[in-house]
Amino acid sequence: MPDQTQWLWLRRAALVYAVGLVLHTADHLRRGIDAITPAVLWAGNVSTVLGVTAVMLVLLRHRAAPLVAALTGIPIALGVAAVHLLPSWGALSDSFLHRATGVTAFSWFVVLLEISGALAMGAVGVTMLRARAVDRT
């Protein structure tokens, strides 16, 4: 069974991710939906649904929360980074490096906040799963 400290860290990471997600979404709305490709829009929508589900499970301290956090946090962090931090590479790209429409310092801050929160949430989820596996042996 995960201990209280692990749940606290998972909750903190999930809240950082959630704040980054909300602010990043608000920044996309500020920039305009037409500033991104349909592929980026749909990938972002799927990512948001998965992320909100993970955050809710964490906040509810659901037994599956560490697993869902691990399975969503790390891929979401990598996906958001690929979309925004790599040079333009195709329909799934909204590269901040190539002066995407309306990108500001705030855009950079919130995308990095979202990425770091998602990565932390996933890493803590993995840590909790490993601790659970050790407890079973």
DAWO-V325124 format. One record per pair of residues at least 6 apart in sequence whose C-alpha atoms are under 8 Angstrom apart, sorted by sequence separation. I is the first residue (numbers start at 1). J is the second residue. D is the distance in whole Angstrom. If there is no record, write none. Layout:
i->I j->J d->D
i->I j->J d->D
This chain:
i->87 j->93 d->8
i->88 j->94 d->7
i->94 j->100 d->6
i->57 j->64 d->7
i->58 j->65 d->5
i->86 j->93 d->8
i->88 j->95 d->5
i->96 j->103 d->7
i->33 j->41 d->8
i->57 j->65 d->5
i->58 j->66 d->7
i->87 j->95 d->6
i->83 j->92 d->6
i->84 j->93 d->7
i->86 j->95 d->6
i->87 j->96 d->8
i->88 j->97 d->8
i->83 j->93 d->5
i->84 j->94 d->5
i->85 j->95 d->6
i->86 j->96 d->8
i->87 j->97 d->6
i->88 j->98 d->7
i->54 j->65 d->6
i->57 j->68 d->8
i->58 j->69 d->8
i->82 j->93 d->7
i->83 j->94 d->5
i->84 j->95 d->4
i->85 j->96 d->6
i->86 j->97 d->7
i->87 j->98 d->7
i->83 j->95 d->6
i->84 j->96 d->5
i->85 j->97 d->7
i->96 j->108 d->8
i->84 j->97 d->8
i->54 j->68 d->6
i->55 j->69 d->8
i->54 j->69 d->6
i->54 j->72 d->7
i->51 j->72 d->7
i->50 j->72 d->7
i->51 j->73 d->7
i->51 j->76 d->8
i->21 j->48 d->8
i->84 j->111 d->8
i->47 j->76 d->6
i->80 j->111 d->8
i->18 j->51 d->8
i->18 j->52 d->7
i->81 j->115 d->7
i->80 j->115 d->7
i->18 j->55 d->7
i->77 j->114 d->7
i->78 j->115 d->8
i->77 j->115 d->5
i->76 j->115 d->8
i->77 j->116 d->7
i->14 j->54 d->8
i->15 j->55 d->7
i->14 j->55 d->5
i->77 j->118 d->5
i->76 j->118 d->6
i->77 j->119 d->5
i->40 j->83 d->8
i->76 j->119 d->8
i->14 j->58 d->7
i->74 j->118 d->6
i->73 j->118 d->4
i->74 j->119 d->5
i->72 j->118 d->8
i->73 j->119 d->5
i->11 j->58 d->6
i->73 j->120 d->7
i->74 j->121 d->8
i->10 j->58 d->7
i->11 j->59 d->6
i->73 j->121 d->6
i->74 j->122 d->5
i->43 j->92 d->8
i->73 j->122 d->4
i->74 j->123 d->7
i->72 j->122 d->7
i->73 j->123 d->8
i->40 j->91 d->7
i->70 j->121 d->7
i->71 j->122 d->7
i->39 j->91 d->6
i->40 j->92 d->5
i->69 j->121 d->6
i->70 j->122 d->4
i->38 j->91 d->8
i->39 j->92 d->6
i->40 j->93 d->7
i->69 j->122 d->5
i->70 j->123 d->6
i->7 j->61 d->8
i->37 j->91 d->6
i->40 j->94 d->7
i->70 j->124 d->7
i->37 j->92 d->7
i->69 j->124 d->8
i->70 j->125 d->5
i->10 j->66 d->8
i->37 j->93 d->8
i->69 j->125 d->5
i->70 j->126 d->5
i->37 j->94 d->8
i->68 j->125 d->8
i->69 j->126 d->8
i->36 j->94 d->6
i->66 j->124 d->8
i->67 j->125 d->6
i->66 j->125 d->4
i->67 j->126 d->7
i->65 j->125 d->8
i->66 j->126 d->7
i->66 j->128 d->6
i->67 j->129 d->7
i->66 j->129 d->6
i->35 j->100 d->8
i->35 j->101 d->6
i->31 j->101 d->7
i->31 j->102 d->5
i->31 j->103 d->7
i->27 j->106 d->8
i->27 j->107 d->6
i->24 j->107 d->7
i->24 j->110 d->5
i->23 j->110 d->6
i->24 j->111 d->6
i->21 j->110 d->8
i->20 j->110 d->5
i->21 j->111 d->8
i->24 j->114 d->7
i->20 j->111 d->7
i->20 j->112 d->8
i->20 j->113 d->5
i->21 j->114 d->5
i->19 j->113 d->8
i->20 j->114 d->4
i->19 j->114 d->7
i->20 j->115 d->8
i->17 j->113 d->7
i->18 j->114 d->7
i->16 j->113 d->7
i->17 j->114 d->5
i->20 j->117 d->7
i->16 j->114 d->7
i->17 j->115 d->7
i->17 j->116 d->7
i->18 j->117 d->8
i->17 j->117 d->4
i->16 j->117 d->5
i->17 j->118 d->5
i->15 j->117 d->8
i->16 j->118 d->8
i->14 j->117 d->6
i->13 j->117 d->5
i->14 j->118 d->7
i->17 j->121 d->7
i->13 j->118 d->7
i->14 j->120 d->8
i->13 j->120 d->6
i->14 j->121 d->5
i->13 j->121 d->5
i->10 j->120 d->8
i->10 j->121 d->6
i->13 j->124 d->8
i->10 j->124 d->6
i->9 j->124 d->7
i->10 j->125 d->7
i->6 j->124 d->7
i->6 j->128 d->7
i->2 j->128 d->6
i->2 j->131 d->7
i->1 j->131 d->8
i->2 j->132 d->6
i->1 j->132 d->6
i->1 j->135 d->7
